[in-house]
Amino acid sequence: MRDIAGGGSPERPPRRRLRTGFSTGTAMTAAARAALRTILTGRAPSWVAVRLPIGYYLPVPTTIALQGERVAHAVVIKDAGDDPDVTHKASVETRLTVAWANPKNAMFHEAAAGGFQEPATSAHLILAAGSGVGVVTKPGLPVPVGEPAVNPTPRAMLVQNLAEELDRSADSETFFREETWHPYETEDPWESDGPSVRLPLVLSVPVPPSFTIHVEVSVAQGEELARRTLNPRLGIVGGLSILGTTGLVKPLSHEAYEETILAALHVARAAGCTTVVLSTGGKSEKLARSVLADEPLEAFVQVADFFAFAVRHAAQMGFAQIVHSVFFGKAVKMACGLASTHAHKAAMDFRALVRCGERAGAPQDLLDPVSRANTARHALQILMKAKAHAVVQEVAREAVRHSRRFAQKEGLRVRLLLFHDDGTLLADFKDSNGIEDPAVHGEIHDP
């Protein structure tokens, strides 16, 4: 049989390589950076290079919808690549305004004396939720209640990119010359009806006193798109969340990801590994490596939400031990016996968590608020505040039981490392062929 370019056979054509896209956080940042560049230079860019959290730059096409002396509106069309993302092709818009106080104006001195503004050259970014961007209304999310549903990484990316734009622009010095200030700049002309958050802006270039960049982010039809997500159940109202941890969207087709998992498992076996460490992502893998420092790099496999698939194939390949590295939310879904722990495929079922609590002997006055928790993060906060370590231990035990059920292999050792979001090890649970190891059974650490 002759070889076919890219793999495959005459009967089976080679697969097309799936295209990576960029996150809503990258879209927001690109639009804001393009708007700021337009204000600084007076020229509208057709694209900007966005610095991603993973360290390199991504060129993103941009459109300037409105251009003024101190204000600009920019639009970016979200491109999720080949990922089935509900926000693919969504229009992400930022309305960006710059403002500062004129130190010659009496109003500024009055405000500074009254403590309303800082008289020094402080710089801030005010981020507001516009149309189609959600607002957090329930606890348990990484963003506080009342703030725009823009996650920490996109916030940091926005701040870094706008600071970099100011620091690197050759036009900044001319733009901030005192003789270019106008009377209306003694007051802040920016208005927004949406909730906002104030973020510090660290700059290396000198800027006028109380310099502020206002960014209002909007997503066209965001409220309608959000109905196709878990946002309403999580208490994010009014629209979508602005997400992204790497700035990129990698295509998560089941076939492609399963092939990746299988390839990684094969590499581990070829390297002579007898233990395989299944993590749900980069952060949980890093934490597992800190605990399992003696395991070779090949033993660590990121399996995302493919819990049952990864366990079943790891068992079939003959590994002597499977170690899971997870955070609490994934552990609860594993304890539910779900084959996939993806958020869109399996909403959090707190009944399983309550059953774990009942087996652990937790009182009803603790289980009632747990059953009404907004998220797994929120439920864990309730449990840790009550020092209900036995409930967390029971979740780990039940997750391991279901892992063994999916593996269906005698003699297999299963271990689960359960981490808090801050990286603290909450539980280290070992089970050898259904027999719990008393040396490490339910080892719980206070975060």
C-alpha positions as a LaTeX table, in Angstrom:
\begin{tabular}{lrrr}
\hline
Residue & $x$ (\AA) & $y$ (\AA) & $z$ (\AA) \\
\hline
Met1 & 0.00 & 0.00 & 0.00 \\
Arg2 & 1.51 & 3.32 & $-1.01$ \\
Asp3 & 1.91 & 6.13 & 1.50 \\
Ile4 & $-0.42$ & 9.07 & 1.39 \\
Ala5 & 0.89 & 12.56 & 2.23 \\
Gly6 & $-0.15$ & 13.46 & 5.74 \\
Gly7 & $-0.92$ & 9.83 & 6.66 \\
Gly8 & $-3.94$ & 7.69 & 5.86 \\
Ser9 & $-4.54$ & 5.29 & 2.98 \\
Pro10 & $-6.24$ & 5.27 & $-0.45$ \\
Glu11 & $-9.46$ & 4.23 & 1.30 \\
Arg12 & $-9.11$ & 6.80 & 4.11 \\
Pro13 & $-7.90$ & 10.29 & 3.13 \\
Pro14 & $-5.63$ & 12.15 & 5.53 \\
Arg15 & $-7.31$ & 14.24 & 8.20 \\
Arg16 & $-7.30$ & 17.99 & 7.91 \\
Arg17 & $-5.36$ & 19.61 & 10.73 \\
Leu18 & $-7.75$ & 21.42 & 13.05 \\
Arg19 & $-7.29$ & 25.17 & 13.23 \\
Thr20 & $-6.57$ & 26.94 & 16.52 \\
Gly21 & $-8.51$ & 30.12 & 17.27 \\
Phe22 & $-8.32$ & 32.86 & 19.90 \\
Ser23 & $-10.34$ & 33.47 & 23.07 \\
Thr24 & $-12.86$ & 36.21 & 23.87 \\
Gly25 & $-10.22$ & 37.63 & 26.21 \\
Thr26 & $-7.84$ & 37.99 & 23.27 \\
Ala27 & $-10.59$ & 39.57 & 21.16 \\
Met28 & $-11.35$ & 42.12 & 23.89 \\
Thr29 & $-7.66$ & 42.92 & 24.35 \\
Ala30 & $-7.02$ & 43.30 & 20.62 \\
Ala31 & $-9.96$ & 45.69 & 20.24 \\
Ala32 & $-8.84$ & 47.77 & 23.22 \\
Arg33 & $-5.23$ & 47.91 & 22.02 \\
Ala34 & $-6.36$ & 48.98 & 18.55 \\
Ala35 & $-8.57$ & 51.70 & 20.03 \\
Leu36 & $-5.75$ & 53.05 & 22.21 \\
Arg37 & $-3.33$ & 53.06 & 19.26 \\
Thr38 & $-5.88$ & 55.01 & 17.22 \\
Ile39 & $-6.14$ & 57.63 & 19.96 \\
Leu40 & $-2.37$ & 57.93 & 20.37 \\
Thr41 & $-1.47$ & 58.06 & 16.68 \\
Gly42 & $-4.62$ & 59.31 & 14.97 \\
Arg43 & $-4.37$ & 56.34 & 12.60 \\
Ala44 & $-6.66$ & 53.31 & 12.62 \\
Pro45 & $-4.78$ & 49.98 & 12.50 \\
Ser46 & $-6.18$ & 47.08 & 10.51 \\
Trp47 & $-4.57$ & 44.61 & 12.94 \\
Val48 & $-2.63$ & 44.57 & 16.19 \\
Ala49 & $-0.25$ & 42.09 & 17.80 \\
Val50 & $-1.61$ & 40.93 & 21.15 \\
Arg51 & 0.76 & 39.65 & 23.81 \\
Leu52 & $-0.70$ & 36.35 & 25.04 \\
Pro53 & $-0.37$ & 35.00 & 28.60 \\
Ile54 & 1.78 & 32.17 & 27.23 \\
Gly55 & 4.42 & 34.71 & 26.19 \\
Tyr56 & 4.21 & 35.27 & 22.45 \\
Tyr57 & 2.29 & 37.64 & 20.18 \\
Leu58 & $-0.73$ & 36.88 & 18.03 \\
Pro59 & $-1.76$ & 39.15 & 15.13 \\
Val60 & $-5.49$ & 39.89 & 15.30 \\
Pro61 & $-7.51$ & 41.77 & 12.62 \\
Thr62 & $-9.30$ & 44.86 & 13.98 \\
Thr63 & $-11.80$ & 47.44 & 12.75 \\
Ile64 & $-12.16$ & 50.98 & 14.10 \\
Ala65 & $-15.86$ & 51.84 & 14.24 \\
Leu66 & $-15.47$ & 55.33 & 15.73 \\
Gln67 & $-12.49$ & 57.63 & 16.07 \\
Gly68 & $-12.23$ & 60.79 & 18.14 \\
Glu69 & $-9.58$ & 62.84 & 19.87 \\
Arg70 & $-9.81$ & 61.00 & 23.21 \\
Val71 & $-12.16$ & 58.16 & 22.37 \\
Ala72 & $-12.27$ & 55.23 & 19.93 \\
His73 & $-14.50$ & 52.22 & 19.34 \\
Ala74 & $-12.85$ & 49.08 & 17.96 \\
Val75 & $-14.35$ & 45.78 & 16.87 \\
Val76 & $-12.84$ & 42.30 & 16.63 \\
Ile77 & $-14.64$ & 39.27 & 15.20 \\
Lys78 & $-13.98$ & 36.33 & 17.51 \\
Asp79 & $-12.37$ & 33.41 & 15.69 \\
Ala80 & $-12.59$ & 30.13 & 17.61 \\
Gly81 & $-10.84$ & 28.19 & 14.87 \\
Asp82 & $-12.31$ & 24.71 & 14.46 \\
Asp83 & $-13.64$ & 24.59 & 18.01 \\
Pro84 & $-17.46$ & 24.41 & 18.36 \\
Asp85 & $-17.52$ & 27.56 & 20.48 \\
Val86 & $-20.82$ & 29.48 & 20.85 \\
Thr87 & $-18.89$ & 32.74 & 20.56 \\
His88 & $-17.34$ & 31.88 & 17.19 \\
Lys89 & $-17.80$ & 34.86 & 14.82 \\
Ala90 & $-19.25$ & 37.00 & 17.64 \\
Ser91 & $-18.54$ & 40.72 & 17.40 \\
Val92 & $-16.52$ & 41.91 & 20.40 \\
Glu93 & $-16.39$ & 45.70 & 20.76 \\
Thr94 & $-14.51$ & 47.98 & 23.12 \\
Arg95 & $-15.26$ & 51.64 & 23.70 \\
Leu96 & $-12.05$ & 53.15 & 25.03 \\
Thr97 & $-11.65$ & 56.65 & 26.47 \\
Val98 & $-8.61$ & 58.27 & 28.05 \\
Ala99 & $-8.96$ & 61.01 & 30.67 \\
Trp100 & $-6.84$ & 62.83 & 33.20 \\
Ala101 & $-6.99$ & 65.81 & 35.51 \\
Asn102 & $-5.34$ & 69.11 & 34.69 \\
Pro103 & $-3.28$ & 70.11 & 37.76 \\
Lys104 & $-3.81$ & 73.82 & 36.90 \\
Asn105 & $-7.54$ & 73.42 & 37.41 \\
Ala106 & $-8.96$ & 74.34 & 40.83 \\
Met107 & $-11.42$ & 71.47 & 40.66 \\
Phe108 & $-8.54$ & 69.02 & 40.58 \\
His109 & $-6.88$ & 70.51 & 43.69 \\
Glu110 & $-10.22$ & 70.45 & 45.52 \\
Ala111 & $-10.79$ & 66.81 & 44.66 \\
Ala112 & $-7.24$ & 65.85 & 45.61 \\
Ala113 & $-7.52$ & 67.60 & 48.97 \\
Gly114 & $-10.83$ & 65.88 & 49.64 \\
Gly115 & $-9.34$ & 62.48 & 48.93 \\
Phe116 & $-11.41$ & 61.84 & 45.82 \\
Gln117 & $-8.42$ & 61.63 & 43.47 \\
Glu118 & $-4.75$ & 60.99 & 43.95 \\
Pro119 & $-2.67$ & 64.09 & 43.13 \\
Ala120 & 0.29 & 61.96 & 42.03 \\
Thr121 & 0.68 & 60.51 & 38.55 \\
Ser122 & $-1.40$ & 57.45 & 39.39 \\
Ala123 & $-2.72$ & 55.49 & 36.46 \\
His124 & $-5.68$ & 53.15 & 36.38 \\
Leu125 & $-7.79$ & 51.15 & 34.00 \\
Ile126 & $-11.53$ & 51.04 & 34.58 \\
Leu127 & $-13.13$ & 48.00 & 32.97 \\
Ala128 & $-16.90$ & 48.05 & 32.51 \\
Ala129 & $-19.44$ & 45.50 & 31.30 \\
Gly130 & $-21.30$ & 46.76 & 28.27 \\
Ser131 & $-24.14$ & 45.17 & 26.34 \\
Gly132 & $-23.88$ & 41.39 & 26.06 \\
Val133 & $-21.25$ & 40.98 & 28.79 \\
Gly134 & $-22.40$ & 39.33 & 31.99 \\
Val135 & $-22.17$ & 40.46 & 35.57 \\
Val136 & $-21.41$ & 38.12 & 38.49 \\
Thr137 & $-24.31$ & 37.86 & 40.96 \\
Lys138 & $-23.45$ & 34.72 & 42.96 \\
Pro139 & $-20.38$ & 33.68 & 44.97 \\
Gly140 & $-18.02$ & 30.87 & 44.04 \\
Leu141 & $-16.60$ & 32.27 & 40.79 \\
Pro142 & $-13.07$ & 33.64 & 40.35 \\
Val143 & $-14.55$ & 37.16 & 40.00 \\
Pro144 & $-16.27$ & 38.87 & 42.98 \\
Val145 & $-20.01$ & 39.47 & 43.04 \\
Gly146 & $-21.03$ & 42.70 & 41.33 \\
Glu147 & $-18.10$ & 42.88 & 38.93 \\
Pro148 & $-18.05$ & 42.32 & 35.16 \\
Ala149 & $-17.73$ & 38.64 & 34.25 \\
Val150 & $-14.23$ & 39.10 & 32.86 \\
Asn151 & $-11.95$ & 36.43 & 34.30 \\
Pro152 & $-8.61$ & 37.24 & 35.98 \\
Thr153 & $-6.39$ & 36.17 & 33.07 \\
Pro154 & $-8.18$ & 38.33 & 30.44 \\
Arg155 & $-8.08$ & 41.25 & 32.90 \\
Ala156 & $-4.34$ & 40.85 & 33.34 \\
Met157 & $-3.86$ & 40.49 & 29.59 \\
Leu158 & $-5.81$ & 43.71 & 28.97 \\
Val159 & $-3.78$ & 45.66 & 31.53 \\
Gln160 & $-0.46$ & 44.32 & 30.21 \\
Asn161 & $-1.24$ & 45.06 & 26.57 \\
Leu162 & $-2.52$ & 48.60 & 27.13 \\
Ala163 & 0.46 & 49.43 & 29.36 \\
Glu164 & 2.77 & 48.04 & 26.71 \\
Glu165 & 1.05 & 50.10 & 24.01 \\
Leu166 & 1.61 & 53.28 & 26.01 \\
Asp167 & 5.18 & 52.39 & 26.95 \\
Arg168 & 6.25 & 51.48 & 23.41 \\
Ser169 & 4.38 & 54.09 & 21.40 \\
Ala170 & 6.59 & 56.81 & 19.96 \\
Asp171 & 3.53 & 59.08 & 20.03 \\
Ser172 & 2.98 & 58.92 & 23.81 \\
Glu173 & 5.34 & 61.77 & 24.63 \\
Thr174 & 3.68 & 64.11 & 22.12 \\
Phe175 & 0.21 & 62.99 & 23.15 \\
Phe176 & 0.78 & 63.87 & 26.81 \\
Arg177 & 2.37 & 67.31 & 26.30 \\
Glu178 & 0.69 & 69.77 & 28.66 \\
Glu179 & $-0.02$ & 72.27 & 25.88 \\
Thr180 & $-2.24$ & 69.70 & 24.16 \\
Trp181 & $-4.63$ & 69.49 & 27.11 \\
His182 & $-8.08$ & 70.96 & 26.60 \\
Pro183 & $-10.50$ & 72.44 & 29.13 \\
Tyr184 & $-12.91$ & 69.49 & 29.00 \\
Glu185 & $-10.12$ & 67.20 & 30.16 \\
Thr186 & $-10.38$ & 68.65 & 33.67 \\
Glu187 & $-13.40$ & 66.40 & 34.16 \\
Asp188 & $-13.97$ & 62.80 & 33.22 \\
Pro189 & $-16.35$ & 62.71 & 30.23 \\
Trp190 & $-16.79$ & 58.94 & 30.31 \\
Glu191 & $-20.06$ & 57.36 & 31.34 \\
Ser192 & $-21.16$ & 53.75 & 31.55 \\
Asp193 & $-24.34$ & 52.17 & 32.86 \\
Gly194 & $-22.66$ & 48.80 & 33.43 \\
Pro195 & $-20.81$ & 47.57 & 36.53 \\
Ser196 & $-17.09$ & 48.25 & 36.48 \\
Val197 & $-13.86$ & 47.39 & 38.24 \\
Arg198 & $-10.80$ & 49.58 & 38.77 \\
Leu199 & $-7.43$ & 47.99 & 37.95 \\
Pro200 & $-3.95$ & 49.48 & 38.54 \\
Leu201 & $-1.99$ & 50.40 & 35.43 \\
Val202 & 1.80 & 50.29 & 35.87 \\
Leu203 & 3.59 & 52.41 & 33.26 \\
Ser204 & 7.21 & 53.26 & 32.53 \\
Val205 & 6.35 & 56.46 & 30.64 \\
Pro206 & 5.32 & 59.64 & 32.49 \\
Val207 & 1.60 & 60.38 & 32.33 \\
Pro208 & $-0.56$ & 63.26 & 33.63 \\
Pro209 & $-2.05$ & 63.15 & 37.14 \\
Ser210 & $-4.92$ & 60.69 & 37.66 \\
Phe211 & $-4.52$ & 59.26 & 34.17 \\
Thr212 & $-7.29$ & 56.75 & 33.49 \\
Ile213 & $-8.14$ & 54.46 & 30.62 \\
His214 & $-11.81$ & 53.52 & 30.50 \\
Val215 & $-12.69$ & 50.35 & 28.62 \\
Glu216 & $-16.26$ & 49.21 & 28.12 \\
Val217 & $-16.48$ & 45.78 & 26.49 \\
Ser218 & $-19.58$ & 44.58 & 24.66 \\
Val219 & $-20.50$ & 41.43 & 22.72 \\
Ala220 & $-23.16$ & 41.61 & 20.03 \\
Gln221 & $-26.07$ & 39.28 & 20.91 \\
Gly222 & $-24.09$ & 38.23 & 23.97 \\
Glu223 & $-27.16$ & 37.87 & 26.17 \\
Glu224 & $-28.76$ & 35.53 & 23.65 \\
Leu225 & $-25.57$ & 33.49 & 23.22 \\
Ala226 & $-25.21$ & 33.19 & 27.00 \\
Arg227 & $-28.45$ & 31.23 & 27.18 \\
Arg228 & $-26.63$ & 28.41 & 25.40 \\
Thr229 & $-24.05$ & 28.26 & 28.22 \\
Leu230 & $-24.15$ & 27.55 & 31.96 \\
Asn231 & $-23.88$ & 31.27 & 32.76 \\
Pro232 & $-27.51$ & 31.74 & 33.87 \\
Arg233 & $-27.27$ & 28.82 & 36.32 \\
Leu234 & $-23.96$ & 30.14 & 37.67 \\
Gly235 & $-25.46$ & 33.53 & 38.38 \\
Ile236 & $-23.79$ & 35.41 & 35.53 \\
Val237 & $-26.57$ & 37.61 & 34.22 \\
Gly238 & $-26.84$ & 39.91 & 31.24 \\
Gly239 & $-24.51$ & 38.15 & 28.85 \\
Leu240 & $-21.35$ & 36.14 & 28.26 \\
Ser241 & $-18.21$ & 35.72 & 30.29 \\
Ile242 & $-14.91$ & 36.96 & 28.89 \\
Leu243 & $-12.68$ & 33.91 & 29.26 \\
Gly244 & $-9.31$ & 32.49 & 28.34 \\
Thr245 & $-6.26$ & 31.20 & 30.19 \\
Thr246 & $-3.79$ & 31.01 & 27.30 \\
Gly247 & $-5.42$ & 33.47 & 24.92 \\
Leu248 & $-5.93$ & 30.69 & 22.38 \\
Val249 & $-8.78$ & 28.29 & 21.65 \\
Lys250 & $-7.56$ & 24.84 & 20.73 \\
Pro251 & $-10.06$ & 22.68 & 18.84 \\
Leu252 & $-11.52$ & 20.18 & 21.27 \\
Ser253 & $-13.14$ & 17.72 & 18.90 \\
His254 & $-13.56$ & 14.40 & 20.70 \\
Glu255 & $-11.76$ & 12.41 & 18.05 \\
Ala256 & $-8.77$ & 14.74 & 17.96 \\
Tyr257 & $-8.42$ & 14.93 & 21.74 \\
Glu258 & $-8.88$ & 11.20 & 22.22 \\
Glu259 & $-6.14$ & 10.58 & 19.68 \\
Thr260 & $-3.90$ & 12.95 & 21.60 \\
Ile261 & $-4.56$ & 11.10 & 24.87 \\
Leu262 & $-3.87$ & 7.73 & 23.27 \\
Ala263 & $-0.62$ & 9.00 & 21.77 \\
Ala264 & 0.52 & 10.33 & 25.16 \\
Leu265 & $-0.33$ & 7.02 & 26.87 \\
His266 & 1.64 & 5.13 & 24.26 \\
Val267 & 4.63 & 7.42 & 24.79 \\
Ala268 & 4.45 & 6.77 & 28.54 \\
Arg269 & 4.44 & 3.01 & 28.02 \\
Ala270 & 7.30 & 3.22 & 25.52 \\
Ala271 & 9.29 & 5.17 & 28.09 \\
Gly272 & 8.87 & 2.32 & 30.56 \\
Cys273 & 6.45 & 4.11 & 32.91 \\
Thr274 & 4.47 & 1.84 & 35.21 \\
Thr275 & 2.47 & 4.76 & 36.65 \\
Val276 & 0.49 & 7.23 & 34.57 \\
Val277 & $-0.65$ & 10.56 & 36.02 \\
Leu278 & $-3.91$ & 11.81 & 34.49 \\
Ser279 & $-4.42$ & 15.53 & 35.02 \\
Thr280 & $-7.27$ & 17.71 & 33.78 \\
Gly281 & $-4.99$ & 20.49 & 32.54 \\
Gly282 & $-1.70$ & 22.32 & 32.81 \\
Lys283 & $-2.18$ & 23.68 & 36.33 \\
Ser284 & $-3.23$ & 20.35 & 37.85 \\
Glu285 & $-0.33$ & 18.66 & 36.06 \\
Lys286 & 2.14 & 21.15 & 37.48 \\
Leu287 & 0.80 & 20.56 & 41.00 \\
Ala288 & 1.00 & 16.79 & 40.53 \\
Arg289 & 4.61 & 17.06 & 39.37 \\
Ser290 & 5.46 & 18.89 & 42.60 \\
Val291 & 4.09 & 15.92 & 44.59 \\
Leu292 & 5.37 & 13.16 & 42.29 \\
Ala293 & 8.82 & 14.55 & 41.61 \\
Asp294 & 10.30 & 11.09 & 41.00 \\
Glu295 & 7.98 & 10.31 & 38.10 \\
Pro296 & 9.38 & 10.98 & 34.61 \\
Leu297 & 7.84 & 13.70 & 32.47 \\
Glu298 & 6.39 & 11.11 & 30.08 \\
Ala299 & 4.17 & 9.75 & 32.87 \\
Phe300 & 2.08 & 12.93 & 32.98 \\
Val301 & $-0.85$ & 13.01 & 30.56 \\
Gln302 & $-3.39$ & 15.82 & 30.28 \\
Val303 & $-6.80$ & 14.25 & 29.64 \\
Ala304 & $-9.09$ & 17.29 & 30.03 \\
Asp305 & $-12.65$ & 16.02 & 30.63 \\
Phe306 & $-12.16$ & 12.54 & 29.13 \\
Phe307 & $-12.24$ & 10.77 & 32.48 \\
Ala308 & $-13.61$ & 7.33 & 31.54 \\
Phe309 & $-11.86$ & 7.18 & 28.17 \\
Ala310 & $-8.42$ & 7.87 & 29.66 \\
Val311 & $-8.87$ & 5.46 & 32.58 \\
Arg312 & $-10.15$ & 2.64 & 30.37 \\
His313 & $-7.27$ & 2.89 & 27.90 \\
Ala314 & $-4.63$ & 3.34 & 30.60 \\
Ala315 & $-5.85$ & 0.11 & 32.20 \\
Gln316 & $-5.86$ & $-1.70$ & 28.87 \\
Met317 & $-2.27$ & $-0.63$ & 28.20 \\
Gly318 & $-1.12$ & $-2.33$ & 31.38 \\
Phe319 & $-0.12$ & 0.51 & 33.69 \\
Ala320 & 0.22 & $-0.73$ & 37.27 \\
Gln321 & $-1.03$ & 2.53 & 38.80 \\
Ile322 & $-3.27$ & 5.42 & 37.72 \\
Val323 & $-2.94$ & 8.72 & 39.55 \\
His324 & $-5.58$ & 11.41 & 39.08 \\
Ser325 & $-4.69$ & 15.07 & 39.65 \\
Val326 & $-7.82$ & 17.20 & 39.89 \\
Phe327 & $-9.46$ & 20.20 & 41.49 \\
Phe328 & $-12.59$ & 19.92 & 43.58 \\
Gly329 & $-15.14$ & 20.58 & 40.82 \\
Lys330 & $-13.80$ & 17.78 & 38.62 \\
Ala331 & $-13.54$ & 15.46 & 41.64 \\
Val332 & $-17.23$ & 15.99 & 42.41 \\
Lys333 & $-18.17$ & 15.11 & 38.83 \\
Met334 & $-15.94$ & 12.03 & 39.01 \\
Ala335 & $-17.70$ & 11.10 & 42.24 \\
Cys336 & $-21.00$ & 11.33 & 40.35 \\
Gly337 & $-19.75$ & 8.54 & 38.09 \\
Leu338 & $-19.79$ & 10.70 & 34.95 \\
Ala339 & $-17.75$ & 9.47 & 32.00 \\
Ser340 & $-17.08$ & 13.06 & 30.89 \\
Thr341 & $-16.55$ & 15.97 & 33.27 \\
His342 & $-17.06$ & 18.72 & 30.68 \\
Ala343 & $-19.13$ & 21.65 & 32.00 \\
His344 & $-21.43$ & 21.70 & 28.97 \\
Lys345 & $-22.02$ & 17.95 & 29.07 \\
Ala346 & $-22.49$ & 17.53 & 32.80 \\
Ala347 & $-23.85$ & 20.25 & 35.03 \\
Met348 & $-22.71$ & 20.06 & 38.66 \\
Asp349 & $-24.93$ & 17.67 & 40.64 \\
Phe350 & $-24.72$ & 18.67 & 44.29 \\
Arg351 & $-26.85$ & 15.68 & 45.30 \\
Ala352 & $-23.78$ & 13.47 & 44.94 \\
Leu353 & $-21.82$ & 15.88 & 47.13 \\
Val354 & $-24.61$ & 15.79 & 49.72 \\
Arg355 & $-24.57$ & 11.98 & 49.67 \\
Cys356 & $-20.82$ & 12.07 & 50.31 \\
Gly357 & $-21.51$ & 14.38 & 53.21 \\
Glu358 & $-24.14$ & 12.06 & 54.63 \\
Arg359 & $-21.77$ & 9.09 & 54.49 \\
Ala360 & $-19.14$ & 11.22 & 56.23 \\
Gly361 & $-21.61$ & 12.06 & 59.00 \\
Ala362 & $-21.90$ & 15.77 & 58.22 \\
Pro363 & $-24.79$ & 17.56 & 60.00 \\
Gln364 & $-27.85$ & 18.63 & 58.03 \\
Asp365 & $-27.30$ & 22.31 & 58.82 \\
Leu366 & $-24.04$ & 22.03 & 56.82 \\
Leu367 & $-25.44$ & 19.93 & 53.97 \\
Asp368 & $-28.34$ & 22.30 & 53.33 \\
Pro369 & $-26.14$ & 25.27 & 52.26 \\
Val370 & $-23.88$ & 22.86 & 50.35 \\
Ser371 & $-26.88$ & 21.63 & 48.36 \\
Arg372 & $-27.71$ & 25.24 & 47.45 \\
Ala373 & $-24.14$ & 26.25 & 46.54 \\
Asn374 & $-23.67$ & 28.16 & 43.33 \\
Thr375 & $-20.54$ & 26.32 & 42.20 \\
Ala376 & $-18.22$ & 23.58 & 43.40 \\
Arg377 & $-15.79$ & 26.31 & 44.44 \\
His378 & $-18.56$ & 27.82 & 46.58 \\
Ala379 & $-19.41$ & 24.41 & 48.10 \\
Leu380 & $-15.75$ & 23.86 & 48.97 \\
Gln381 & $-15.60$ & 27.26 & 50.66 \\
Ile382 & $-18.56$ & 26.23 & 52.82 \\
Leu383 & $-16.99$ & 22.88 & 53.70 \\
Met384 & $-13.56$ & 24.29 & 54.50 \\
Lys385 & $-15.05$ & 27.04 & 56.66 \\
Ala386 & $-16.82$ & 24.31 & 58.65 \\
Lys387 & $-13.59$ & 22.23 & 58.69 \\
Ala388 & $-15.59$ & 19.38 & 57.18 \\
His389 & $-12.50$ & 17.54 & 55.96 \\
Ala390 & $-14.24$ & 14.17 & 56.16 \\
Val391 & $-16.65$ & 15.25 & 53.39 \\
Val392 & $-13.78$ & 16.18 & 51.08 \\
Gln393 & $-12.20$ & 12.82 & 51.90 \\
Glu394 & $-15.41$ & 11.03 & 50.97 \\
Val395 & $-15.51$ & 12.83 & 47.59 \\
Ala396 & $-11.99$ & 11.59 & 46.88 \\
Arg397 & $-12.93$ & 8.04 & 47.88 \\
Glu398 & $-16.02$ & 8.03 & 45.66 \\
Ala399 & $-14.11$ & 9.46 & 42.69 \\
Val400 & $-11.52$ & 6.70 & 43.01 \\
Arg401 & $-14.28$ & 4.07 & 43.23 \\
His402 & $-15.70$ & 5.23 & 39.89 \\
Ser403 & $-12.23$ & 5.33 & 38.36 \\
Arg404 & $-11.81$ & 1.68 & 39.30 \\
Arg405 & $-15.27$ & 0.94 & 37.83 \\
Phe406 & $-14.27$ & 2.43 & 34.47 \\
Ala407 & $-10.89$ & 0.65 & 34.51 \\
Gln408 & $-12.36$ & $-2.83$ & 35.16 \\
Lys409 & $-8.95$ & $-4.32$ & 35.88 \\
Glu410 & $-7.91$ & $-6.46$ & 38.83 \\
Gly411 & $-4.71$ & $-5.52$ & 40.60 \\
Leu412 & $-4.71$ & $-1.90$ & 39.41 \\
Arg413 & $-3.70$ & 0.69 & 41.98 \\
Val414 & $-5.60$ & 4.01 & 41.83 \\
Arg415 & $-4.59$ & 7.22 & 43.57 \\
Leu416 & $-6.22$ & 10.65 & 43.60 \\
Leu417 & $-4.53$ & 13.97 & 44.37 \\
Leu418 & $-7.21$ & 16.56 & 45.15 \\
Phe419 & $-6.06$ & 20.18 & 45.08 \\
His420 & $-7.52$ & 23.47 & 46.23 \\
Asp421 & $-7.55$ & 26.28 & 43.64 \\
Asp422 & $-4.67$ & 27.93 & 45.48 \\
Gly423 & $-2.54$ & 24.80 & 45.00 \\
Thr424 & $-2.94$ & 23.33 & 48.49 \\
Leu425 & $-3.22$ & 19.55 & 48.59 \\
Leu426 & $-6.60$ & 18.76 & 50.14 \\
Ala427 & $-6.55$ & 14.98 & 49.84 \\
Asp428 & $-4.18$ & 12.22 & 48.79 \\
Phe429 & $-6.22$ & 9.03 & 48.53 \\
Lys430 & $-4.81$ & 5.61 & 47.57 \\
Asp431 & $-6.73$ & 2.45 & 46.77 \\
Ser432 & $-5.10$ & $-0.84$ & 45.86 \\
Asn433 & $-7.54$ & $-3.15$ & 44.12 \\
Gly434 & $-10.40$ & $-1.96$ & 46.31 \\
Ile435 & $-8.34$ & $-2.00$ & 49.52 \\
Glu436 & $-7.68$ & 1.45 & 50.94 \\
Asp437 & $-4.15$ & 2.21 & 52.09 \\
Pro438 & $-4.42$ & 3.30 & 55.74 \\
Ala439 & $-1.10$ & 5.13 & 55.52 \\
Val440 & $-2.49$ & 7.78 & 53.20 \\
His441 & $-6.23$ & 7.15 & 53.28 \\
Gly442 & $-8.06$ & 10.48 & 53.20 \\
Glu443 & $-5.03$ & 12.59 & 54.02 \\
Ile444 & $-6.51$ & 16.08 & 54.28 \\
His445 & $-4.58$ & 19.32 & 54.64 \\
Asp446 & $-5.98$ & 22.64 & 55.68 \\
Pro447 & $-5.65$ & 25.25 & 52.90 \\
\hline
\end{tabular}
